Amino acid sequence: MLPDSPQASATVSRRGLRWAALLLLAVAAVIVVTGIASRHSQATQLRERADAQAVPTVTVIAPATAGAGGLLELPGRIEAHARAAIHARVSGYLKRWTADIGTPVRAGALLAEIETPDLDQQLLQARAELASARSNLVLASATAKRWQALLASDSVSRQEADEKAGDLAARQAAVNALQANVERVQALKRFTRIVAPFDGVVTARSTDVGALINVGGAPGSELFVVSDTRTLRVYVNLPQSAVAAVRVGTKAQLGVPELPGRRFAATVQATSQAINAASGSMLIQLSVDNARGELLPGGAASVSFDLPRAAGALSVPPSALIFSKAGLRVATVDAANKVVLKPVTVGRDLGAVVELASGLAPDDRVIESPPDGVVAGDEVRIAAPPPAKAASAGKP
């Protein structure tokens, strides 16, 4: 067969096609293998990334050792040392008033006068009835003496003489009763002058000239309110955990919103000696000097107690506590970076930190903010501490 024959050309063409097909198959195999390897690598990376995200990153802190004292800050309510709501004892019309709100008054100072025309007529009638009874008493006395003289000469019977003596006693009793009635009306008449019961300041006036005054003591019907604000009382609900540390004579610091930055010295004067079952706290009363009138009764205050802490007590931030049906616990991290849940007992809640009475050791690594759903044995990743700030230029 000649090399340039048609059969030879067909053989060469078939061989070229075969090699081309083999080459295409090899390229396709390389592409398939490369794709499979790339997908496997991506799946591995995704799995590793998912596994990395499944392990939460947490920040751990060491329990703080309690210092010499702890600051306990509680809300309080300021009240006047003495407060008197003054009501009317007699009915009438307000004739005049002499003290408005904010007026300092002394004990016995006149606040207002009430005009009582009905009471004046009652007094006139009582005096007239007393005068009539006294006249009858004089006549009865003379008659009884005369009949006693006649009895001595046997001119009248003893029965008649005793009747005249009984009439005299009845007249005397009537005079006494009418005299008491006059004194009662006179006593009521003295209540037409409204006076201050003690030294203080008029903090409310709810009447005016010509107003109808009715007798009563219902809330809201007072004419004036006088308060002694030279010394104020402060009432605070003390948590049961701090009851043992606060006693009569304990010092405290008082602050009010209207005077930011100012602190006033206060002293515990009395305690209720009972725990309120609803709030779990005990009511205590403090006294604070207010000679300069800077504090206002009826306002809110913040009361701070510097209380001694228990020796060896540890404290953690409130965010580290886990509240569940199993009780109060704290999440810690062991040497293998596994979560360990430890039950703890709260000694005192100091606001920014919570003092623990038991459950933690000083070398425990506490998770500052445990993630939701954390359980014992979970693996965690410890977050790297933030880098320290570089020292300022010119400072050692």
C-alpha positions in Angstrom: 0.0 0.0 0.0 1.4 3.3 -1.0 1.9 6.0 1.6 -0.1 8.5 -0.3 -2.9 6.2 -1.2 -6.5 7.0 0.0 -6.5 4.1 2.4 -3.3 5.4 4.2 -4.8 8.8 4.5 -8.0 7.4 6.1 -5.9 5.5 8.6 -4.0 8.6 9.6 -7.2 10.5 9.9 -8.7 7.9 12.3 -5.6 7.9 14.4 -5.7 11.7 14.7 -9.4 11.6 15.8 -8.6 8.9 18.4 -5.8 11.0 19.9 -8.0 14.1 19.9 -10.7 12.2 21.7 -8.3 10.9 24.2 -7.0 14.4 24.8 -10.5 15.8 25.3 -11.2 13.0 27.7 -8.1 13.8 29.7 -8.9 17.5 29.8 -12.5 16.7 30.9 -11.1 14.3 33.6 -8.7 17.0 34.8 -11.6 19.5 35.0 -13.8 17.1 36.9 -11.1 16.2 39.3 -10.2 19.9 39.8 -13.9 20.8 40.5 -14.4 17.9 42.9 -11.2 18.9 44.8 -12.2 22.6 44.9 -15.7 21.7 46.1 -14.2 19.4 48.8 -11.9 22.2 49.9 -14.7 24.7 50.0 -16.9 22.2 52.0 -14.0 21.6 54.4 -13.6 25.4 54.8 -17.3 25.9 55.4 -17.4 23.0 57.9 -14.4 24.4 59.7 -15.9 27.9 59.7 -19.2 26.5 61.0 -17.4 24.6 63.7 -15.5 27.7 64.6 -18.7 29.7 64.8 -20.4 27.0 66.9 -17.8 27.5 69.6 -18.8 30.8 71.3 -16.1 33.4 72.2 -16.4 34.7 75.7 -14.7 37.1 77.9 -13.5 35.8 81.3 -12.8 37.8 84.4 -11.4 37.0 87.9 -13.7 37.5 90.9 -12.9 40.8 92.7 -11.8 40.6 96.3 -13.9 42.7 98.6 -12.2 45.7 100.0 -12.5 47.3 103.4 -16.0 48.6 102.8 -18.9 48.6 100.4 -21.1 51.4 99.2 -24.8 50.6 99.4 -27.0 53.2 97.6 -30.7 53.1 98.1 -33.7 55.4 97.2 -35.3 57.3 100.1 -38.2 59.6 100.8 -37.8 62.9 102.6 -40.5 64.0 105.1 -40.8 66.9 107.5 -39.8 66.2 111.1 -43.3 67.3 112.2 -46.3 68.0 109.9 -49.7 69.2 111.0 -52.8 69.5 108.7 -54.9 72.1 110.4 -58.7 71.7 110.1 -61.6 73.8 111.3 -63.2 73.0 114.6 -66.1 75.4 114.1 -68.3 76.3 111.1 -68.5 79.8 109.7 -66.8 82.1 107.1 -63.1 82.9 106.9 -62.8 86.4 108.1 -59.1 86.9 107.3 -55.8 85.0 107.0 -52.4 86.2 108.0 -49.9 83.5 106.7 -49.4 82.3 103.1 -47.4 79.4 101.9 -43.7 79.7 102.6 -44.2 81.9 105.7 -42.2 81.0 108.7 -44.4 80.9 111.8 -43.9 80.5 115.6 -45.9 78.3 117.9 -49.2 80.1 118.7 -48.9 82.6 115.8 -52.3 83.5 114.3 -52.9 82.0 110.9 -56.5 83.0 110.2 -59.8 84.0 111.9 -63.2 82.5 111.3 -66.4 84.5 111.6 -69.1 82.5 113.4 -72.5 84.3 113.6 -74.4 81.1 114.5 -71.9 80.3 117.3 -72.2 83.9 118.6 -76.0 83.5 118.9 -75.6 80.1 120.7 -73.3 81.8 123.2 -75.8 84.6 123.8 -78.6 82.1 124.3 -76.5 80.0 126.7 -75.6 83.0 128.8 -79.3 84.1 129.0 -80.4 80.6 130.0 -77.7 80.6 132.7 -78.8 84.0 134.0 -82.4 82.8 134.2 -81.3 79.6 136.0 -79.3 81.6 138.5 -82.3 83.8 139.3 -84.4 80.7 139.9 -81.6 79.4 142.1 -81.6 82.5 144.3 -85.4 82.3 144.8 -85.1 78.5 145.6 -82.4 79.2 148.0 -84.4 81.8 149.9 -87.5 79.6 149.9 -85.5 76.6 151.3 -84.0 78.7 154.1 -87.4 80.1 155.0 -89.0 76.7 155.2 -86.1 75.4 157.3 -86.8 78.2 159.7 -90.5 77.4 159.8 -89.7 73.8 160.4 -87.8 74.7 163.5 -91.0 76.2 165.0 -93.1 73.3 163.7 -95.1 75.6 161.4 -94.6 73.3 158.4 -94.1 69.6 158.0 -90.7 68.1 157.4 -92.0 66.7 154.0 -92.6 70.2 152.7 -89.3 71.5 154.0 -87.5 68.5 152.3 -89.3 69.3 149.0 -88.0 72.9 149.1 -84.5 71.6 149.8 -84.8 69.2 146.8 -86.0 72.0 144.6 -82.9 74.0 145.6 -80.6 71.2 144.7 -82.3 70.8 141.3 -82.0 74.5 140.7 -78.3 74.3 141.6 -77.7 71.3 139.2 -79.5 73.2 136.4 -77.2 76.2 137.0 -74.1 74.0 136.9 -75.3 72.4 133.6 -76.0 75.7 132.0 -72.6 77.0 133.2 -70.9 74.1 131.6 -72.8 74.7 128.3 -71.6 78.3 128.4 -68.0 77.2 128.9 -68.4 74.7 126.1 -69.5 77.4 123.6 -66.8 79.7 124.8 -64.2 77.0 124.2 -65.6 76.5 120.7 -65.4 80.3 120.2 -61.7 80.2 120.9 -61.3 77.9 117.9 -62.3 80.8 115.6 -58.6 81.7 115.9 -56.5 79.3 113.8 -52.9 79.3 115.3 -49.7 77.4 114.5 -49.2 74.3 116.6 -45.4 74.6 116.5 -42.5 76.5 115.0 -42.3 75.8 111.3 -43.3 76.9 107.7 -46.7 77.1 106.2 -46.4 74.6 103.3 -50.1 74.7 102.2 -53.1 77.1 102.3 -56.4 75.9 100.8 -58.8 78.6 101.9 -59.4 82.3 101.3 -61.4 85.3 102.7 -65.1 84.7 102.6 -64.9 80.9 102.1 -67.4 78.7 103.8 -65.7 76.8 106.6 -67.2 73.4 107.7 -66.1 71.3 110.6 -64.2 68.2 109.5 -61.0 66.2 109.4 -61.2 64.4 106.1 -58.1 64.5 103.8 -58.3 67.5 101.6 -60.4 69.6 103.9 -57.4 71.2 105.8 -57.1 74.9 105.9 -53.4 75.1 106.4 -50.4 72.7 106.6 -47.5 73.6 108.9 -44.3 71.7 108.7 -41.2 71.7 110.8 -38.4 71.5 108.3 -35.4 72.4 110.5 -34.8 68.7 110.8 -36.0 66.2 108.3 -36.9 62.5 108.4 -35.7 60.2 105.6 -37.4 56.8 105.1 -35.5 54.0 103.3 -36.4 50.4 102.6 -33.3 48.4 103.6 -32.8 45.0 101.9 -32.8 42.1 104.3 -29.2 41.2 103.4 -28.0 44.5 104.8 -30.2 44.6 108.0 -27.4 43.2 110.2 -25.0 45.9 109.1 -27.3 48.9 109.7 -28.2 49.9 113.2 -29.4 52.9 115.1 -26.6 55.5 114.9 -25.2 54.3 111.5 -24.0 57.2 109.4 -25.1 57.8 105.8 -24.7 60.3 103.0 -27.8 61.9 101.4 -28.1 63.3 97.9 -31.0 65.0 96.0 -31.5 65.5 92.3 -31.9 69.3 92.6 -28.5 69.7 94.2 -26.1 67.5 92.1 -22.8 66.9 93.7 -24.0 68.0 97.2 -24.0 65.4 100.0 -25.6 65.8 103.4 -24.8 63.8 106.5 -27.6 61.6 107.9 -27.9 59.3 110.9 -30.1 56.3 111.4 -32.6 57.2 114.2 -35.0 54.2 114.2 -35.8 50.9 112.5 -39.1 49.1 112.2 -37.5 45.9 113.5 -39.6 43.9 111.0 -39.2 42.6 107.5 -41.9 43.5 105.0 -43.0 40.2 103.5 -44.0 41.8 100.2 -40.7 43.7 99.5 -38.3 41.7 101.7 -37.0 44.9 103.2 -37.0 46.7 106.5 -38.1 50.3 106.9 -35.5 52.6 108.6 -35.7 56.2 109.5 -32.8 58.6 109.2 -32.5 62.2 110.5 -30.8 65.0 108.6 -30.2 68.6 109.7 -31.8 71.2 107.4 -31.2 74.4 109.3 -30.4 76.2 106.0 -33.6 75.0 104.3 -31.8 73.4 101.4 -33.7 70.1 101.5 -37.4 70.0 100.7 -39.9 67.6 102.4 -41.8 65.3 100.1 -38.9 64.8 97.7 -36.9 61.8 96.6 -33.3 61.2 97.8 -30.4 58.8 97.3 -29.0 57.5 100.5 -25.5 55.9 100.6 -24.3 53.6 103.3 -20.6 52.7 103.7 -20.9 49.2 105.0 -18.2 46.8 106.1 -17.7 43.8 103.8 -17.3 40.2 104.9 -13.7 39.0 105.1 -12.8 36.9 101.9 -16.0 37.8 100.1 -15.8 37.9 96.3 -17.8 40.0 93.9 -18.8 39.8 90.3 -20.8 42.1 88.0 -24.5 41.4 87.8 -24.1 40.3 84.1 -22.2 37.2 85.2 -25.2 35.8 87.1 -27.4 33.2 85.5 -31.0 33.0 86.9 -32.8 29.7 86.1 -35.0 27.1 87.7 -31.9 25.4 89.0 -31.1 28.5 91.0 -28.6 31.3 90.9 -25.4 30.1 89.2 -22.2 31.5 87.7 -20.5 30.2 84.5 -16.8 29.5 84.8 -14.2 28.1 82.4 -11.9 25.2 83.4 -8.4 24.4 82.1 -9.8 22.6 79.0 -11.9 25.6 78.1 -15.1 23.8 79.1 -18.0 25.6 80.8 -18.5 24.7 84.5 -21.7 26.1 86.2 -21.3 26.8 89.9 -24.2 27.6 92.2 -23.6 30.7 94.2 -25.2 32.6 97.1 -25.6 36.3 97.0 -24.4 38.2 100.1 -25.3 41.7 99.1 -26.3 43.5 96.0 -24.2 46.7 95.8 -25.5 47.9 92.5 -22.5 47.9 90.2 -21.3 44.6 91.6 -22.8 41.6 93.5 -21.1 40.3 96.5 -21.2 36.5 96.8 -21.3 34.7 100.1 -20.2 31.3 98.7 -19.7 29.3 95.5 -16.6 30.8 93.9 -12.9 30.6 94.4 -10.5 33.5 93.9 -8.7 31.6 91.0 -11.9 30.9 89.0 -12.3 32.2 85.5 -15.8 33.7 85.4 -17.6 34.4 82.1 -18.5 38.0 82.2 -21.6 37.7 80.1 -22.6 34.1 79.5 -24.2 33.4 76.1 -27.9 32.3 76.0 -28.4 28.6 76.4 -25.0 27.8 77.8 -24.8 24.5 79.6 -22.1 22.7 81.5 -19.5 21.0 79.3 -19.9 23.5 76.4 -16.6 24.4 74.7 -15.8 28.1 74.6 -13.1 30.2 73.1 -11.4 32.8 75.4 -11.4 36.3 73.8 -8.0 37.9 73.7 -7.6 40.8 76.2 -7.6 44.2 74.6 -4.1 45.6 73.9 -2.8 48.0 76.5 -2.8 51.6 75.4 0.6 53.1 74.7 1.9 55.5 77.3 1.4 59.2 76.4 4.4 61.1 75.2 6.4 62.7 77.9 5.0 60.3 80.6 7.2 57.5 82.1 
